[in-house]
Amino acid sequence: MQGVVLSEDAAPFIPKLLERGVIANATAGTVIRLVPPFIITRSDVDELHSALTAVFASA
């Protein structure tokens, strides 16, 4: 499990991530919780990075 701590409310980012195929949820108000699979490929990590970058850039 990983968390991304933001300086603003995390909830608006969750539907945008879901649109890009990333399942996440907002916890503690400013935290996006990610639970990647036990076995994850470099390609999966690259896709996650691209989705997060795009969603944060659109804010």
N, C-alpha and C positions, 0 to 999 in steps of 0.2 A: 504494500500500500504506500502511495506517495501523496503528498499534499503540495499544492501550489498556493502560497500565501500571497494575497493581493492587497493593495492599499485601498481597495473599494469593494463593494458588495459583489460576491461571486455568482449569485443566482442568475443574473442576466446572461452570463456566459454559457450556462449549462445547455439551454436549447440550441444555441449556435454550435456548440461542440457536437451535440447529437446529430445535427444536420450534416456534419462532416464525418459521422461514423464513430465518434468518440463517446463512449458511455462514461459519464462522470456525475458527481453530485456535489452540491454546495454544502459545506459544513462550517460551523462556527462563524457564519456570516461572510468572512473574507477568505475562506479556504476552499479550493477545488480539490476534491478527493478523487484520485485515480487508483484503480486496482487492476494493474495489468496482469495478463496471464503468467503463470509460472514459467512457461517457455515462451520467450519473446525474441523475435528476430530483429536484426538491425533495420530491416525494411519497415517493420512495425513501429519502431522507435522514430524513424525518419518521418513516417506518416503522422504520428502523434505530434512531433515537433512542428511539422508544417501546419497542422490543424490549429495548434495552440498559437502559433505565430500569426496566422491569418485572423483568428478570432480576436486576439488582443490588438492587432493593428486596426481592426474595424471599430474599436471602441472609442 
